[in-house]
């Protein structure tokens, strides 16, 4: 085995180790360690991606050298390497973009604890990407939940405490359903390794045994992960959690946490149950329906908002609906579109939260559109970044969101006549609704008013400007050079199964 094959477990272990070390450091040292860690994980993930692209096949890392069914495995292909690299980039840029706001929002005594949670969050996301063991995935789902809850409440005010409580209640409900589903899977198959489960379930599906229990299992797992990823209508916790957290927390929560659960659901579809079995049990139709509802209802709620952070948060509900719609189309093109949208949404939404914090910073700390008027002139970098993110969400050509919508439309064309018509109409309606609230927000920040907020001494943080520039570059990369990325996703899905 080549040395690069050790990078996936090293990445997870390094993150866990740095979380322990950060607990004994002061805030500044913990911050530097976390930034260095995420950068290192990004480099290792890039090496893993390059290796899997070169070899053209996935590899298995057996933990402790114990074979199945006793041992634990990591299974790594092109898609896993791509997602690990992308998640590392988004995590790094989200931290850098929100550093100044973090120093304002979080007490110095708690700063090291914030980066402990960032390290744990990174380890859990990598484990969800790499693991081939269903129960290990559940363990890291819980680590992810605890870390996300801490990132919400670290600000320690009334709003964040209520938001964290809502998040914990809904998330634990989803975790409970997921755990029951995993227990039933183990009871039905006698395995916890994903590839072994798929073989056993294939036999059950072919012979027609345990059809009702298998349907219940699929329902429990899908509902549990849908709740945790904030699929409408299980998204009541999301606006407060994203709207009141620190800028970095909102960026990480919106772009990575929910997407980690969705990626796990894709693994369940392709590697645990089997995509044909999932389609045969009609679960894709249900996810398609709820995805469509999320696209519309999230946008309608966003239109009613006067707080820029809550507008972006409700927009996330709509974008999660897009992803579930793609999965629900029920073909490989839909999965490619859904995974590509995970990336384009992460590149745009995290930038929007970072830029919203920068615009608020030059508007007396207010997030209301009335006070944000002219903020694009007072903080040009944040204004440009917010505009690019908004254009991407609307679906303006050259940006990532436009390419996502093209892929969804192409997938819908081969998804059956009924789904094609519904998806096309909903894409058009959602795009119009997106334009209504995002273009309104862009016009507002460039409306010359509120001169009393002018501050000639203000200089945006260099880390924020650097983060915004790279976010914009990433967005344009996804929007204009999408074919190699989509091709890598398709190749990774082929290895996935």
C-alpha positions as CSV (number, residue, x, y, z in Angstrom):
1,X,0.0,0.0,0.0
2,X,1.3,3.4,-0.9
3,X,2.0,5.9,1.9
4,X,-0.7,8.3,0.6
5,X,-3.3,5.7,1.6
6,X,-2.5,6.5,5.2
7,X,-3.6,10.1,4.8
8,X,-7.4,9.5,5.4
9,X,-6.9,8.0,8.9
10,X,-4.1,10.4,9.7
11,X,-6.5,13.3,8.9
12,X,-9.1,12.1,11.3
13,X,-6.7,11.3,14.0
14,X,-4.8,14.6,13.7
15,X,-8.1,16.5,14.1
16,X,-9.0,14.6,17.2
17,X,-5.5,15.1,18.6
18,X,-5.5,18.8,17.9
19,X,-8.9,19.1,19.6
20,X,-7.4,17.6,22.8
21,X,-4.3,19.8,22.5
22,X,-6.3,23.0,21.9
23,X,-8.2,22.5,25.2
24,X,-4.9,23.2,27.0
25,X,-3.9,26.2,24.9
26,X,-4.9,29.9,25.0
27,X,-7.2,31.3,22.4
28,X,-4.6,32.6,20.1
29,X,-2.5,29.5,20.1
30,X,-5.6,27.3,19.6
31,X,-6.6,29.5,16.6
32,X,-3.2,29.1,14.9
33,X,-3.2,25.3,15.5
34,X,-6.6,24.9,14.0
35,X,-5.8,27.0,10.9
36,X,-2.6,25.0,10.5
37,X,-4.5,21.7,11.0
38,X,-7.2,22.5,8.4
39,X,-4.5,23.6,5.9
40,X,-2.6,20.3,6.5
41,X,-5.8,18.3,6.1
42,X,-6.5,20.1,2.8
43,X,-3.0,19.2,1.5
44,X,-3.4,15.6,2.5
45,X,-6.9,15.5,0.9
46,X,-5.5,16.9,-2.3
47,X,-2.9,14.1,-2.3
48,X,-5.6,11.5,-1.8
49,X,-7.7,13.0,-4.6
50,X,-4.7,13.0,-7.0
51,X,-3.9,9.4,-6.1
52,X,-7.4,8.1,-6.7
53,X,-7.7,10.0,-10.0
54,X,-4.3,8.5,-11.1
55,X,-5.2,4.9,-10.1
56,X,-8.8,5.1,-11.2
57,X,-10.1,3.0,-8.4
58,X,-11.0,3.2,-4.7
59,X,-8.8,1.8,-1.9
60,X,-9.7,0.3,1.5
61,X,-7.8,1.1,4.7
62,X,-8.4,-1.6,7.3
63,X,-8.1,-0.1,10.8
64,X,-5.9,-2.2,13.1
65,X,-5.5,-4.7,10.3
66,X,-8.6,-6.6,11.5
67,X,-10.6,-7.9,8.5
68,X,-14.4,-7.8,8.1
69,X,-16.7,-8.4,9.8
70,X,-14.7,-7.7,13.0
71,X,-12.6,-4.7,11.8
72,X,-13.4,-1.2,10.9
73,X,-12.6,0.2,7.4
74,X,-12.2,3.4,5.6
75,X,-13.1,3.3,1.9
76,X,-11.6,6.1,-0.3
77,X,-12.3,6.9,-3.9
78,X,-12.3,10.0,-6.1
79,X,-15.5,11.4,-4.6
80,X,-14.3,11.0,-1.1
81,X,-11.0,12.7,-1.9
82,X,-12.8,15.5,-3.7
83,X,-15.3,16.2,-0.9
84,X,-12.6,16.0,1.8
85,X,-10.5,18.6,-0.1
86,X,-13.5,20.8,-0.7
87,X,-14.7,20.7,2.9
88,X,-11.2,21.6,4.1
89,X,-11.1,24.6,1.8
90,X,-14.5,25.8,2.9
91,X,-13.6,25.3,6.6
92,X,-10.4,27.2,6.2
93,X,-11.9,30.2,4.4
94,X,-14.9,30.3,6.9
95,X,-12.5,30.5,9.8
96,X,-10.3,33.2,8.2
97,X,-13.3,35.2,7.0
98,X,-14.8,35.5,10.5
99,X,-11.8,36.0,12.6
100,X,-12.4,39.6,13.5
101,X,-16.1,39.0,14.3
102,X,-15.1,36.0,16.3
103,X,-12.9,38.1,18.5
104,X,-15.8,40.4,19.2
105,X,-18.5,37.8,19.7
106,X,-16.6,35.2,21.8
107,X,-15.0,35.8,25.2
108,X,-11.2,35.4,25.3
109,X,-11.6,32.7,28.0
110,X,-13.8,30.6,25.6
111,X,-11.8,31.1,22.4
112,X,-9.8,27.9,22.8
113,X,-13.0,26.0,23.3
114,X,-14.3,27.3,20.0
115,X,-11.4,25.9,18.2
116,X,-11.7,22.6,20.1
117,X,-15.1,22.3,18.5
118,X,-13.8,23.3,15.1
119,X,-11.3,20.5,15.3
120,X,-13.9,18.0,16.4
121,X,-16.2,19.2,13.6
122,X,-13.5,18.7,11.0
123,X,-12.7,15.2,12.3
124,X,-16.4,14.2,12.2
125,X,-16.9,15.5,8.7
126,X,-13.8,13.6,7.4
127,X,-15.0,10.4,9.2
128,X,-18.5,10.7,7.6
129,X,-16.8,11.1,4.2
130,X,-14.3,8.2,4.6
131,X,-15.8,5.6,6.8
132,X,-17.1,2.3,5.4
133,X,-18.7,1.3,8.8
134,X,-22.3,2.4,9.5
135,X,-22.0,2.4,13.3
136,X,-18.7,4.5,13.1
137,X,-20.7,6.9,11.0
138,X,-23.3,7.2,13.7
139,X,-20.6,7.9,16.4
140,X,-19.2,10.7,14.3
141,X,-22.7,12.0,13.6
142,X,-23.1,12.5,17.3
143,X,-19.7,14.2,17.6
144,X,-20.8,16.5,14.8
145,X,-24.0,17.3,16.6
146,X,-22.3,18.2,19.8
147,X,-19.7,20.3,18.1
148,X,-22.3,22.1,16.0
149,X,-24.4,22.9,19.1
150,X,-21.4,24.3,20.9
151,X,-20.5,26.5,17.8
152,X,-24.1,27.9,18.0
153,X,-24.1,28.7,21.8
154,X,-20.5,29.8,22.2
155,X,-21.7,33.4,21.7
156,X,-23.6,33.0,25.1
157,X,-26.6,35.2,24.7
158,X,-30.3,34.5,24.9
159,X,-30.9,34.1,21.2
160,X,-28.0,31.5,20.8
161,X,-29.1,29.6,23.9
162,X,-32.6,29.2,22.5
163,X,-31.3,28.4,19.0
164,X,-28.9,25.8,20.4
165,X,-31.7,24.2,22.4
166,X,-34.0,24.0,19.3
167,X,-31.1,22.5,17.3
168,X,-30.3,19.9,19.9
169,X,-33.9,18.7,20.3
170,X,-34.4,18.3,16.6
171,X,-31.0,16.9,16.0
172,X,-31.3,14.3,18.7
173,X,-34.7,13.3,17.3
174,X,-33.0,12.7,13.9
175,X,-30.1,10.8,15.6
176,X,-32.5,8.6,17.5
177,X,-34.3,7.6,14.3
178,X,-31.0,7.0,12.6
179,X,-29.8,4.7,15.4
180,X,-33.0,2.7,15.4
181,X,-32.6,2.2,11.6
182,X,-28.9,1.1,12.0
183,X,-29.9,-1.4,14.8
184,X,-32.6,-2.8,12.5
185,X,-30.1,-3.0,9.6
186,X,-27.7,-5.0,11.9
187,X,-30.6,-7.3,12.9
188,X,-31.6,-7.9,9.3
189,X,-28.1,-8.4,7.9
190,X,-25.7,-9.2,10.7
191,X,-23.2,-6.6,9.4
192,X,-22.1,-3.1,10.0
193,X,-19.6,-2.6,7.2
194,X,-21.4,-0.9,4.3
195,X,-20.3,-3.1,1.5
196,X,-21.3,-6.3,3.5
197,X,-24.7,-4.8,4.3
198,X,-25.3,-4.0,0.6
199,X,-24.6,-7.6,-0.4
200,X,-27.0,-8.9,2.3
201,X,-29.7,-6.5,1.4
202,X,-29.3,-7.3,-2.3
203,X,-30.1,-11.0,-1.4
204,X,-33.1,-9.9,0.7
205,X,-34.5,-7.7,-2.0
206,X,-34.0,-10.4,-4.7
207,X,-35.9,-13.0,-2.6
208,X,-38.5,-10.7,-1.2
209,X,-37.7,-11.5,2.4
210,X,-38.3,-9.0,5.1
211,X,-39.8,-6.5,2.7
212,X,-41.8,-4.5,5.3
213,X,-38.9,-4.3,7.8
214,X,-36.6,-3.2,5.0
215,X,-39.0,-0.5,4.1
216,X,-39.2,0.7,7.7
217,X,-35.4,0.7,7.9
218,X,-35.1,2.9,4.8
219,X,-37.8,5.3,6.1
220,X,-36.1,5.6,9.5
221,X,-32.6,6.3,8.1
222,X,-33.9,8.8,5.5
223,X,-36.1,10.7,7.9
224,X,-33.4,10.8,10.6
225,X,-30.9,12.3,8.2
226,X,-33.5,14.6,6.6
227,X,-34.2,16.1,10.0
228,X,-30.5,16.5,10.8
229,X,-29.9,18.2,7.4
230,X,-32.9,20.5,7.8
231,X,-35.0,19.3,4.9
232,X,-38.3,21.2,4.9
233,X,-40.5,20.9,7.1
234,X,-37.9,19.7,9.6
235,X,-36.1,23.0,9.4
236,X,-37.6,25.2,12.1
237,X,-34.4,25.2,14.0
238,X,-32.3,26.5,11.1
239,X,-33.0,30.2,10.9
240,X,-32.2,30.9,14.5
241,X,-29.1,28.7,14.5
242,X,-27.7,30.3,11.4
243,X,-29.0,33.8,12.1
244,X,-27.6,34.4,15.6
245,X,-24.3,32.4,15.5
246,X,-21.0,34.0,14.9
247,X,-20.1,34.6,11.2
248,X,-17.7,31.7,11.1
249,X,-20.1,29.4,12.8
250,X,-22.9,30.3,10.4
251,X,-20.6,29.7,7.5
252,X,-19.5,26.3,8.8
253,X,-23.0,25.2,9.8
254,X,-24.7,26.2,6.5
255,X,-22.0,25.0,4.2
256,X,-20.6,21.9,5.9
257,X,-22.6,20.4,8.7
258,X,-25.9,19.8,6.9
259,X,-23.9,18.7,3.8
260,X,-22.1,16.1,5.8
261,X,-25.4,14.4,6.7
262,X,-26.5,14.6,3.1
263,X,-23.3,13.0,1.9
264,X,-23.9,10.2,4.5
265,X,-27.4,9.8,3.0
266,X,-25.9,9.4,-0.5
267,X,-23.6,6.7,0.9
268,X,-26.6,5.0,2.4
269,X,-28.3,5.2,-1.1
270,X,-25.3,3.9,-3.0
271,X,-23.2,1.8,-0.6
272,X,-25.6,0.5,2.1
273,X,-29.0,-0.1,0.7
274,X,-28.3,0.1,-3.0
275,X,-29.7,2.7,-5.3
276,X,-32.0,0.3,-7.2
277,X,-33.5,-0.9,-3.9
278,X,-34.1,2.7,-2.8
279,X,-35.8,3.6,-6.1
280,X,-37.8,0.4,-5.9
281,X,-39.2,1.3,-2.5
282,X,-40.3,4.8,-3.8
283,X,-38.3,6.7,-1.2
284,X,-36.9,8.8,-4.0
285,X,-40.4,10.1,-4.9
286,X,-40.9,11.2,-1.3
287,X,-37.6,13.0,-1.1
288,X,-38.3,14.6,-4.4
289,X,-41.7,15.9,-3.1
290,X,-40.2,17.4,0.1
291,X,-37.3,18.8,-1.9
292,X,-39.7,20.7,-4.1
293,X,-41.6,22.0,-1.1
294,X,-38.4,23.1,0.5
295,X,-37.4,25.0,-2.6
296,X,-40.6,27.0,-2.6
297,X,-41.3,27.5,1.1
298,X,-37.7,28.4,2.0
299,X,-37.7,31.1,-0.7
300,X,-41.2,32.4,0.3
301,X,-40.0,32.8,4.0
302,X,-36.8,34.5,2.8
303,X,-38.8,37.1,1.0
304,X,-40.5,38.2,4.3
305,X,-37.2,38.8,6.1
306,X,-35.7,42.2,7.0
307,X,-32.6,40.8,8.7
308,X,-29.9,39.9,6.2
309,X,-28.6,36.9,8.2
310,X,-32.1,35.4,8.5
311,X,-32.7,35.9,4.8
312,X,-29.6,34.0,4.0
313,X,-30.6,31.3,6.6
314,X,-34.1,30.8,5.0
315,X,-32.4,30.7,1.6
316,X,-30.4,27.7,2.9
317,X,-33.7,25.8,3.4
318,X,-34.5,26.4,-0.3
319,X,-31.0,25.3,-1.4
320,X,-31.2,22.1,0.7
321,X,-34.5,21.4,-1.1
322,X,-32.6,21.6,-4.4
323,X,-30.2,18.9,-3.2
324,X,-33.0,16.6,-2.1
325,X,-34.8,17.2,-5.4
326,X,-31.7,16.1,-7.3
327,X,-31.5,12.9,-5.2
328,X,-35.2,12.3,-5.6
329,X,-35.1,12.5,-9.4
330,X,-33.8,8.9,-9.0
331,X,-31.0,8.6,-11.5
332,X,-27.2,9.0,-11.6
333,X,-27.5,12.5,-13.2
334,X,-29.6,13.7,-10.3
335,X,-27.0,12.4,-7.8
336,X,-24.2,14.2,-9.7
337,X,-26.3,17.4,-9.8
338,X,-27.1,17.1,-6.0
339,X,-23.4,16.6,-5.1
340,X,-22.3,19.4,-7.4
341,X,-24.9,21.7,-5.7
342,X,-23.5,20.7,-2.3
343,X,-20.2,22.3,-3.5
344,X,-21.7,25.3,-5.2
345,X,-24.0,26.1,-2.3
346,X,-21.1,25.8,0.2
347,X,-18.9,28.1,-1.9
348,X,-21.7,30.7,-2.1
349,X,-23.5,30.5,1.2
350,X,-20.5,30.6,3.5
351,X,-19.3,33.7,1.6
352,X,-22.7,35.3,2.0
353,X,-22.5,34.9,5.8
354,X,-18.9,36.2,6.0
355,X,-19.8,39.2,3.8
356,X,-23.0,39.9,5.8
357,X,-20.9,40.1,8.9
358,X,-18.6,42.6,7.2
359,X,-21.5,44.7,6.0
360,X,-23.0,44.7,9.5
361,X,-19.7,45.7,10.9
362,X,-19.8,49.1,9.0
363,X,-23.5,49.6,9.8
364,X,-23.4,49.9,13.6
365,X,-23.7,46.2,14.1
366,X,-27.2,46.2,12.6
367,X,-28.3,43.4,10.3
368,X,-31.5,45.2,9.2
369,X,-31.7,46.2,5.5
370,X,-32.6,49.8,6.5
371,X,-29.3,50.2,8.3
372,X,-27.3,48.3,5.7
373,X,-28.1,50.8,3.0
374,X,-24.8,52.0,1.5
375,X,-22.8,49.3,3.3
376,X,-21.4,48.1,0.0
377,X,-19.6,51.4,-0.4
378,X,-18.4,51.4,3.3
379,X,-17.0,47.9,3.0
380,X,-16.3,47.3,-0.8
381,X,-14.8,43.8,-0.3
382,X,-17.9,42.5,1.6
383,X,-20.2,44.3,-0.9
384,X,-18.6,42.6,-3.9
385,X,-18.5,39.2,-2.2
386,X,-22.2,39.5,-1.2
387,X,-23.1,40.4,-4.7
388,X,-21.2,37.5,-6.2
389,X,-22.8,35.1,-3.7
390,X,-26.3,36.5,-4.4
391,X,-25.8,36.2,-8.1
392,X,-24.7,32.6,-7.7
393,X,-27.8,31.8,-5.6
394,X,-30.1,33.4,-8.2
395,X,-28.4,31.5,-11.0
396,X,-26.6,34.2,-13.0
397,X,-24.3,32.7,-15.7
398,X,-20.6,32.3,-14.9
399,X,-21.3,31.6,-11.3
400,X,-21.6,28.2,-9.5
401,X,-25.4,28.4,-8.9
402,X,-26.2,28.7,-12.6
403,X,-24.2,25.6,-13.4
404,X,-26.0,23.7,-10.6
405,X,-29.4,24.6,-12.0
406,X,-28.3,23.5,-15.5
407,X,-27.3,20.1,-14.1
408,X,-30.6,19.8,-12.3
409,X,-32.4,20.6,-15.5
410,X,-30.4,18.0,-17.4
411,X,-31.1,15.4,-14.8
412,X,-34.8,16.2,-14.8
413,X,-35.0,15.6,-18.5
414,X,-34.1,11.9,-18.0
415,X,-36.1,11.5,-14.8
416,X,-39.5,10.6,-16.2
417,X,-42.1,12.9,-17.7
418,X,-43.9,13.7,-14.4
419,X,-40.8,14.6,-12.5
420,X,-39.4,16.5,-15.5
421,X,-42.4,18.8,-15.6
422,X,-42.5,19.4,-11.9
423,X,-38.8,20.0,-11.6
424,X,-38.6,22.4,-14.5
425,X,-41.5,24.5,-13.3
426,X,-40.2,24.5,-9.7
427,X,-36.7,25.5,-10.9
428,X,-38.2,28.5,-12.8
429,X,-40.4,29.6,-9.9
430,X,-37.6,29.2,-7.4
431,X,-35.2,31.2,-9.5
432,X,-37.7,34.0,-9.7
433,X,-38.2,34.0,-5.9
434,X,-34.4,33.9,-5.4
435,X,-34.0,36.9,-7.6
436,X,-36.7,38.8,-5.7
437,X,-35.0,38.6,-2.3
438,X,-31.3,38.5,-3.2
439,X,-31.5,41.3,-5.8
440,X,-33.4,43.4,-3.3
441,X,-30.6,42.8,-0.8
442,X,-27.9,43.8,-3.3
443,X,-29.8,46.9,-4.3
444,X,-30.2,47.8,-0.6
445,X,-26.5,47.6,0.3
446,X,-25.7,49.9,-2.7
447,X,-28.4,52.4,-2.0
448,X,-26.5,55.6,-0.8
449,X,-27.9,56.3,2.7
450,X,-27.0,56.3,6.4
451,X,-24.0,58.6,6.1
452,X,-23.8,58.6,9.9
453,X,-22.2,55.1,9.6
454,X,-19.3,56.5,7.6
455,X,-16.0,55.8,9.2
456,X,-12.9,56.9,7.3
457,X,-10.7,54.9,9.8
458,X,-12.3,51.6,9.0
459,X,-10.2,49.0,7.3
460,X,-11.5,45.5,6.7
461,X,-9.5,42.6,8.2
462,X,-6.9,41.3,5.8
463,X,-8.1,37.7,6.6
464,X,-11.6,38.6,5.6
465,X,-10.5,40.2,2.3
466,X,-8.3,37.2,1.5
467,X,-11.2,34.8,2.3
468,X,-13.7,36.7,0.1
469,X,-11.2,36.8,-2.8
470,X,-10.7,33.0,-2.6
471,X,-14.4,32.4,-2.2
472,X,-15.1,34.4,-5.3
473,X,-12.4,32.5,-7.2
474,X,-13.8,29.2,-6.1
475,X,-17.3,30.3,-7.2
476,X,-16.1,31.2,-10.6
477,X,-14.1,28.0,-10.9
478,X,-17.2,26.0,-10.2
479,X,-19.2,28.1,-12.6
480,X,-16.9,28.1,-15.6
481,X,-14.8,24.9,-15.2
482,X,-17.6,22.6,-14.0
483,X,-17.1,19.7,-16.5
484,X,-13.9,18.2,-14.9
485,X,-15.5,18.5,-11.4
486,X,-18.8,16.9,-12.5
487,X,-16.8,14.2,-14.3
488,X,-14.9,13.5,-11.1
489,X,-18.2,13.3,-9.2
490,X,-19.5,10.9,-11.8
491,X,-16.4,8.7,-11.6
492,X,-16.5,8.8,-7.8
493,X,-20.1,7.7,-7.8
494,X,-19.2,4.7,-10.0
495,X,-16.5,3.7,-7.5
496,X,-18.9,4.5,-4.7
497,X,-21.2,1.5,-5.4
